[in-house]
Structures are given as C-alpha cells and as structure tokens.
Amino acid sequence: QVRESNFTKLCNTTTLLVVNDSYPGPEIRVHKGDTVFVNVHNQGNYGFTIHWHGVKQPRNPWFDGPEFITQCPIQPGTNFTYEIILSDEIGTLWWHAHSDWTRGSVHGAFIILPAENETYPFPTPYADQTIILGKYVF
C-alpha cells in the first residue's frame, strides 16, 4: 500500500509518500530464477510506477516501470500487480518509484539470493544487514 504519511526528523514534520507505512519501503527477498508478483495499491494523490532496478525483463517489458514508456502510471485509488521474472540476477538490487519526485521516498531493497539448489560464489556469509543510503530533504 502506497500512501502519504507524516514523518518527523530533527523536530520537523513533513508528509512523505511511503510503502506499507515505512521509509524506506519493505525489503523484498527472493531467489535467483523466481517469478515475483507485487500488488501495488496506490492510496496516494499521484500516479506513479515502480521500476525493478537491475532486473532484466527482455520478454516482460510492460512490468519494467518507466512511466509512459513501458506502462501508464498507477492512478490514485487503483492497484497494479507487477510480474517480475528473474533470470540470472543475484545480489542486492533495489526497487523505486519511477515518476518525478515519488522516487525520493518510494524505494526499498530487492535482495536476490542464490537459487534453492545453488550456493554463493564465495563463502556463505555468517549474517547480512541491508543498509540503504539515500537523501530526502525535509
């Protein structure tokens, strides 16, 4: 669910467009070769699209997200289900809104783990922690 929400930083409150009431948005964690479905409910005031940065979709371009190029914006009060077909991608990518200023707050990590029957091309990490560096001016 994408909607406007109030956030306070350093005693200054502003309204941001956020996903599932979080900024940044939720992490998506999947496996190499998966097909992922993400249903986006636009409860905000502006149309936007979502781009799956770093994901190649040569046979599935209408779910790639560039506004007015591969799809029309998801209008307020409507929803759209993305079908993301992963091929050989692996690692930490990200997803983000692809419409004007909405990309400033509508984004999150897209973690692609090895396929179920594969291992990392290096020793398996003991643990991992996702850190998103970004800038939103309040």
C-alpha positions as CSV (number, residue, x, y, z in Angstrom):
1,Q,0.0,0.0,0.0
2,V,1.4,3.4,-1.1
3,R,0.0,6.4,0.8
4,E,1.0,9.7,2.3
5,S,2.2,9.6,5.9
6,N,3.7,12.1,8.3
7,F,7.4,11.6,9.3
8,T,9.3,13.7,11.8
9,K,13.1,14.2,11.6
10,L,15.0,16.7,13.8
11,C,11.8,18.3,15.1
12,N,10.5,18.9,11.5
13,T,7.4,17.0,10.4
14,T,6.6,16.5,6.7
15,T,4.4,14.3,4.6
16,L,6.0,11.6,2.5
17,L,4.7,9.1,0.1
18,V,5.6,5.7,1.7
19,V,5.1,2.0,1.2
20,N,3.4,0.0,3.9
21,D,3.9,3.0,6.3
22,S,7.7,2.6,6.2
23,Y,10.5,4.7,4.8
24,P,12.4,3.3,3.1
25,G,9.9,0.7,1.9
26,P,9.9,-3.0,2.7
27,E,12.8,-5.3,1.6
28,I,11.9,-7.9,-1.0
29,R,13.9,-11.1,-0.5
30,V,13.7,-13.8,-3.2
31,H,15.8,-16.4,-5.0
32,K,17.5,-16.3,-8.4
33,G,15.1,-17.6,-11.1
34,D,12.0,-16.8,-9.1
35,T,8.9,-15.1,-10.6
36,V,7.7,-12.5,-8.1
37,F,4.3,-10.9,-8.0
38,V,3.9,-7.5,-6.2
39,N,0.5,-5.9,-6.0
40,V,0.8,-2.1,-5.6
41,H,-2.2,-0.3,-4.1
42,N,-2.0,3.4,-4.8
43,Q,-3.7,5.2,-2.0
44,G,-1.8,8.5,-2.6
45,N,-2.6,11.5,-4.6
46,Y,-0.4,11.0,-7.6
47,G,0.1,8.4,-10.3
48,F,3.4,6.5,-10.3
49,T,5.1,3.4,-11.5
50,I,7.7,1.0,-9.9
51,H,11.0,0.1,-11.5
52,W,12.9,-3.0,-10.6
53,H,16.4,-1.6,-10.9
54,G,18.9,-4.1,-12.2
55,V,16.4,-6.7,-13.2
56,K,16.5,-7.7,-16.9
57,Q,13.0,-8.3,-18.3
58,P,13.5,-8.8,-22.0
59,R,10.3,-10.8,-22.6
60,N,8.3,-8.9,-19.9
61,P,8.9,-5.2,-20.6
62,W,5.4,-4.0,-19.7
63,F,6.3,-4.6,-16.0
64,D,9.6,-2.7,-16.0
65,G,8.2,0.6,-14.7
66,P,9.4,3.6,-16.8
67,E,6.3,5.8,-16.8
68,F,4.7,6.4,-20.2
69,I,7.4,4.2,-21.8
70,T,6.6,0.7,-20.7
71,Q,3.4,1.4,-18.7
72,C,1.0,4.0,-17.7
73,P,1.1,5.3,-14.1
74,I,-0.9,3.5,-11.4
75,Q,-3.6,6.1,-10.7
76,P,-4.7,7.1,-7.2
77,G,-7.3,4.6,-5.9
78,T,-6.3,1.8,-8.2
79,N,-3.9,-1.1,-8.0
80,F,-1.5,-2.9,-10.4
81,T,0.2,-6.3,-10.0
82,Y,3.8,-6.5,-11.2
83,E,5.2,-9.8,-12.5
84,I,9.0,-9.7,-12.1
85,I,10.7,-12.6,-13.9
86,L,14.2,-13.1,-12.6
87,S,16.8,-14.8,-14.7
88,D,20.5,-14.7,-13.7
89,E,20.3,-11.7,-11.3
90,I,21.8,-12.3,-7.9
91,G,22.8,-9.9,-5.1
92,T,21.4,-6.7,-3.7
93,L,19.4,-4.5,-6.1
94,W,16.6,-2.0,-5.4
95,W,13.1,-1.1,-6.5
96,H,11.9,2.5,-6.7
97,A,9.1,4.7,-8.0
98,H,9.9,5.9,-11.5
99,S,7.8,9.0,-11.6
100,D,9.0,12.5,-10.9
101,W,9.6,13.2,-7.2
102,T,7.9,10.0,-5.9
103,R,11.3,8.1,-6.3
104,G,12.6,10.2,-3.4
105,S,10.6,8.2,-0.8
106,V,9.1,5.2,-2.6
107,H,12.0,2.7,-2.7
108,G,13.5,-0.3,-1.0
109,A,16.0,-3.2,-1.2
110,F,15.5,-6.1,-3.6
111,I,17.6,-9.0,-2.3
112,I,18.1,-11.9,-4.7
113,L,19.6,-14.9,-3.0
114,P,21.1,-17.9,-4.9
115,A,18.7,-20.4,-6.4
116,E,17.4,-23.0,-3.9
117,N,19.9,-25.6,-5.3
118,E,22.9,-23.3,-5.6
119,T,25.4,-21.6,-3.3
120,Y,27.0,-18.2,-3.3
121,P,30.1,-17.9,-5.5
122,F,32.0,-17.1,-2.3
123,P,31.8,-18.5,1.3
124,T,28.3,-18.1,2.7
125,P,28.1,-15.0,4.9
126,Y,27.6,-15.5,8.6
127,A,24.9,-12.8,8.6
128,D,23.8,-9.9,6.5
129,Q,22.4,-6.5,7.1
130,T,20.8,-4.3,4.5
131,I,21.7,-0.6,4.6
132,I,20.1,1.9,2.2
133,L,21.8,5.2,1.7
134,G,19.5,7.9,0.4
135,K,18.6,11.5,0.8
136,Y,15.2,13.1,1.3
137,V,15.1,16.7,2.2
138,F,12.7,17.5,5.0
